[in-house]
Amino acid sequence: MSETGVYKGQFIRIESEHSAIFACIGASSTGARTFTATSSNGLLLMDEGLHWASAARLPIVINNVNRSVSPSWNIHVSHDDAYSKRDTGWIQFYVASVDELYHTLIQSFKLAEDERVLMPVMVNSDGFVLSHTLSTFDYLEPEEVDKFLPPYTPPHWVMDTKNPVSHGNIVFPEFYTEFRYQIHEATKNAASVYEEVEKDYKKLFGKYFGGPIDCYMCDDADVVFTSQGSMGAEAKDAVTDLREEGYKVGNARIRMIRPFPTKEIRELASRVKAFASFDRGLSYGFGGPVANDIRSTLYHTDHRPMVKSYIGGLGGRDMTVTDIKEVILDTVKAVESGELGPEETWHDLMEL
């Protein structure tokens, strides 16, 4: 597209993901709108640059295709790659479909470039399920996108020969904490700013994916199943089936894990009896990352429902509607008995 003139921007061929992220950093530092994509070990190779981009307040957008990391890797979905980057300062989304991926990427530039945020954004999409299969999506003409996303007006401190500034300077202990505090506050701002972004996007294009958490049948649910990524469709089917069987259950697909949707989780927790939190990745020695985030979020509240942590679907192992129903019913059983059970449950673990 770049060579034929369809794409009017600059396309840079680069030799590695480490170089790719720093090429984006250089371009963004001059005020250019920048984007790249990666997955798995490629994201790990970017680690130094991920920290640099967020600390430099550069609104870069990345599509990371969630894949298992090596050794013992494959091209199928695991969320370990992105989970390991939760604390790099990047806003993180997880999408359920190609259509959601396309539109969330467009939204992400608007979010990242907002002066109240000015932080990089990583949009995660499941490997193979979304990356290697055909799918339809609602395409927008460039003129339509321009209505929502006008040309980027960079902040005054970008690199400019007419207005020389320095970047990446040493910051002594007297001021270092304040720099990090500003990054933390800007990341938290992303939650409320994204609400505005989605509202504007829906008004223009009729597209809305649920905000930080896409809830389904949660209003009167006793047990809510949570997950990230493409499991959302199967989870809705599982909840629909169980509702027909008389179980008061719901599904909360967590779309944004950084900043963590604290407000939404606490609001849900105020009326449910338990969360069945499913992670397609783990924090070694500590369990399900999102399950533990939910537990931490609820610690300072008066109402703390049961949070059962499930780990499974790693390396692309299929998670069917039947599997999800088993997880939800296991949590229903725990609520009825009043016994939480193990701190974490490996749902599909085979005996070796």
C-alpha positions in Angstrom: 0.0 0.0 0.0 2.9 2.3 0.8 4.7 1.6 -2.5 1.5 2.0 -4.6 0.6 5.3 -3.0 -2.6 4.1 -1.3 -1.0 4.7 2.1 0.3 8.2 2.3 2.3 7.8 5.5 5.8 6.4 6.0 6.3 2.7 6.2 9.6 1.6 7.7 11.0 -1.9 7.2 13.0 -2.8 10.3 15.1 -5.8 11.3 13.7 -6.6 14.8 10.9 -5.7 17.2 13.4 -3.9 19.4 14.3 -1.6 16.5 10.6 -1.3 15.6 9.6 0.1 18.9 12.5 2.5 19.0 11.7 3.6 15.5 8.2 4.4 16.8 9.7 6.2 19.7 11.8 8.4 17.5 9.0 9.2 15.1 6.5 9.9 17.9 9.1 12.2 19.6 8.9 14.4 16.5 5.1 14.5 16.6 4.3 11.8 14.1 1.3 9.4 14.7 2.9 6.0 15.0 1.8 2.4 15.0 3.4 -1.1 15.0 2.3 -4.7 15.6 4.0 -7.7 17.2 3.3 -10.9 19.2 4.7 -13.2 21.8 8.5 -13.1 21.9 8.5 -10.1 19.7 6.7 -8.2 22.4 9.2 -9.4 25.0 12.1 -8.1 22.8 10.4 -4.7 22.9 10.5 -4.5 26.7 13.0 -1.7 27.1 11.2 0.4 24.5 7.8 -0.2 26.1 9.1 1.4 29.4 10.7 4.2 27.4 7.6 5.0 25.4 5.3 5.3 28.5 7.8 7.3 30.5 8.3 9.7 27.6 4.5 10.1 27.3 4.5 9.1 23.7 1.0 8.1 22.3 2.1 5.1 20.3 -0.4 2.4 19.4 0.5 -1.3 19.2 -1.6 -4.3 18.1 -0.2 -7.3 20.0 -1.3 -10.7 18.9 -1.5 -12.8 22.0 0.6 -16.0 21.5 2.4 -18.4 23.8 6.0 -17.5 24.5 9.0 -19.8 24.1 10.3 -22.2 24.8 7.5 -24.7 24.0 5.8 -22.0 22.0 3.2 -22.1 19.2 1.1 -19.6 17.2 -1.9 -20.1 19.4 -3.4 -17.9 22.1 -2.0 -17.3 25.6 -2.1 -14.0 27.3 1.2 -14.4 29.1 3.0 -12.1 26.7 0.8 -9.1 27.4 0.2 -10.0 31.1 4.0 -9.7 31.6 3.8 -6.1 30.3 1.0 -4.8 32.6 3.4 -2.7 34.6 5.2 -1.0 31.7 2.8 1.9 31.7 0.9 1.0 28.6 -2.9 1.1 28.5 -4.1 -2.4 27.7 -7.2 -3.6 25.8 -8.3 -7.1 25.0 -10.7 -7.6 22.1 -13.1 -10.5 21.2 -13.3 -10.1 17.4 -11.6 -8.7 14.3 -14.3 -6.0 14.1 -13.7 -5.0 17.6 -9.9 -4.9 17.0 -10.3 -2.7 14.0 -12.5 -0.1 15.7 -10.6 -0.2 19.0 -7.3 0.6 17.2 -8.9 3.7 15.8 -10.3 4.6 19.2 -6.9 4.0 20.8 -5.2 6.9 18.8 -7.9 9.3 20.1 -7.4 8.0 23.6 -3.6 8.0 23.5 -3.3 11.5 22.0 -5.7 13.2 24.5 -3.8 15.7 26.5 -5.2 14.3 29.7 -3.6 10.9 28.9 -0.7 11.1 26.4 0.2 7.5 27.0 0.8 4.6 24.7 -1.9 2.0 24.1 -1.6 -1.8 23.4 -4.6 -3.5 21.8 -4.4 -7.3 22.3 -6.1 -9.8 20.0 -6.0 -13.6 20.4 -3.5 -15.5 18.3 -4.7 -17.8 15.6 -8.4 -17.4 16.6 -8.3 -13.8 15.3 -5.0 -13.6 13.5 -5.1 -16.7 11.3 -8.7 -17.1 10.4 -11.0 -15.2 8.0 -13.5 -12.8 9.5 -15.6 -9.9 8.4 -15.5 -6.4 9.8 -17.2 -3.0 9.2 -14.7 -0.9 7.3 -14.6 2.9 7.5 -13.5 5.1 4.7 -10.5 7.4 5.5 -12.8 10.4 5.2 -15.1 8.9 7.9 -12.2 8.2 10.3 -11.0 11.8 9.8 -14.3 13.0 11.3 -13.5 11.2 14.5 -9.7 11.3 14.4 -8.3 14.6 13.0 -4.6 15.1 12.3 -2.5 14.8 15.4 -1.5 18.0 17.2 1.5 17.1 19.2 2.4 18.8 22.5 4.8 21.7 22.5 7.7 19.6 23.8 8.2 17.4 20.7 11.5 17.4 18.9 11.7 20.4 16.6 14.7 22.2 15.2 12.9 25.5 15.5 12.2 24.9 19.2 15.0 22.7 20.6 14.2 20.6 23.6 16.0 17.6 25.2 14.5 14.2 25.8 15.4 11.4 28.2 17.4 13.4 30.6 18.6 12.1 33.9 16.2 13.0 36.7 17.6 13.2 40.2 15.9 11.7 43.2 14.5 15.2 44.2 12.0 15.0 41.3 11.9 11.4 40.1 8.8 10.5 42.2 6.8 13.3 40.8 7.5 12.1 37.2 6.2 8.6 38.0 3.2 10.0 39.8 2.2 12.0 36.7 2.4 8.8 34.6 0.3 6.9 37.1 -2.3 9.7 37.1 -2.4 9.9 33.3 -3.0 6.2 33.1 -5.8 6.4 35.5 -7.3 9.3 33.5 -7.6 6.9 30.6 -10.6 5.2 32.1 -12.9 8.3 32.1 -11.4 9.6 28.8 -12.2 6.3 27.1 -15.8 6.7 28.1 -15.9 9.9 26.2 -14.1 8.3 23.2 -16.6 5.5 23.0 -19.5 7.8 23.3 -18.3 9.9 20.4 -17.5 6.8 18.3 -20.9 5.4 18.9 -22.6 8.6 17.9 -20.6 8.7 14.6 -20.5 5.1 13.6 -23.0 3.2 15.8 -20.3 1.0 17.3 -20.1 0.3 21.0 -18.3 -2.6 22.6 -19.3 -2.2 26.2 -16.8 0.1 27.8 -14.0 -1.2 30.0 -16.2 -4.2 30.8 -18.7 -5.7 28.4 -21.5 -7.1 30.7 -24.1 -9.7 29.6 -27.0 -10.7 31.9 -25.2 -9.3 34.9 -28.0 -7.1 36.4 -29.5 -9.9 38.6 -26.7 -12.4 38.5 -25.4 -14.2 41.6 -22.3 -15.5 39.8 -20.4 -13.6 37.1 -17.9 -15.3 34.8 -15.0 -13.0 33.8 -12.5 -13.4 31.0 -10.5 -11.5 28.4 -10.4 -11.8 24.6 -12.2 -14.1 22.2 -13.7 -16.4 24.9 -16.4 -13.7 25.2 -18.6 -15.3 22.5 -18.5 -18.8 24.0 -19.0 -17.3 27.5 -22.2 -15.5 26.4 -23.5 -18.8 24.9 -22.7 -20.6 28.2 -24.5 -18.0 30.2 -27.5 -18.2 27.9 -27.7 -21.9 28.3 -27.4 -21.8 32.1 -30.0 -19.1 32.3 -32.4 -21.4 30.5 -31.6 -24.0 33.1 -32.5 -21.6 35.9 -29.1 -20.4 37.1 -28.7 -16.7 37.8 -25.4 -16.2 36.1 -23.8 -13.5 33.9 -20.7 -12.8 31.9 -18.3 -9.8 32.2 -15.7 -9.6 29.5 -13.0 -7.4 30.7 -11.8 -5.3 27.8 -9.4 -3.0 29.7 -7.0 -4.3 32.3 -4.7 -1.2 32.5 -6.0 1.0 34.0 -7.9 -1.7 35.8 -11.7 -1.1 35.7 -11.9 -0.7 39.5 -15.1 1.3 39.5 -16.9 -1.2 37.3 -15.7 -4.2 39.2 -16.7 -2.7 42.5 -20.1 -1.8 41.2 -20.6 -5.4 40.0 -19.3 -6.8 43.3 -21.9 -4.8 45.2 -24.7 -7.1 43.9 -23.1 -10.5 43.1 -22.2 -13.4 45.3 -19.1 -14.6 43.4 -16.8 -14.1 40.4 -15.5 -17.0 38.4 -12.4 -15.3 37.0 -10.7 -17.1 34.1 -7.2 -16.3 33.0 -5.4 -17.6 29.8 -2.1 -16.9 31.4 -0.6 -16.8 34.9 1.8 -15.1 37.3 4.1 -17.9 38.2 3.9 -18.6 41.9 0.9 -16.4 42.4 -1.8 -17.6 40.0 -4.3 -15.8 37.7 -3.3 -12.2 37.2 -6.7 -10.8 36.6 -8.3 -12.9 39.3 -5.7 -11.4 41.7 -6.4 -7.9 40.4 -10.1 -8.4 41.2 -9.3 -9.6 44.7 -7.1 -6.6 45.3 -9.7 -4.2 43.9 -12.3 -5.6 46.4 -10.0 -5.5 49.4 -11.0 -1.9 50.4 -14.7 -2.4 49.9 -17.4 -3.4 52.5 -18.8 -6.1 50.2 -16.3 -8.7 49.1 -17.9 -11.6 47.2 -16.1 -14.8 46.6 -13.5 -14.7 43.8 -12.6 -18.1 42.3 -9.6 -18.2 40.1 -9.4 -20.5 37.1 -6.5 -21.0 34.7 -6.7 -22.7 31.4 -6.9 -22.5 27.6 -3.1 -22.0 27.5 -1.3 -22.3 24.2 -4.5 -22.3 22.3 -6.2 -25.2 24.1 -9.9 -25.0 23.2 -12.3 -23.5 25.7 -15.7 -24.6 24.7 -19.1 -23.6 25.9 -19.2 -26.8 27.9 -15.9 -26.0 29.5 -17.1 -22.5 30.5 -20.4 -24.0 31.9 -18.4 -26.3 34.1 -16.3 -23.4 35.5 -19.5 -21.4 36.2 -21.3 -24.3 37.8 -18.2 -25.1 40.0 -18.4 -21.5 41.3 -22.2 -21.9 41.8 -21.5 -25.0 43.9 -18.9 -23.0 46.0 -21.4 -20.3 46.7 -24.0 -22.8 47.8 -21.6 -24.7 50.0 -19.9 -21.5 51.3 -16.5 -23.1 50.7 -14.1 -21.2 48.4 -12.0 -24.3 47.8 -8.4 -24.0 46.3 -6.9 -20.6 45.7 -6.7 -21.4 42.0 -8.1 -24.2 39.8 -6.4 -25.4 36.7 -9.5 -26.2 34.7 -8.1 -28.4 31.9 -5.0 -29.8 33.4 -4.1 -33.4 32.4 -2.5 -35.9 34.7 1.0 -36.7 33.6 
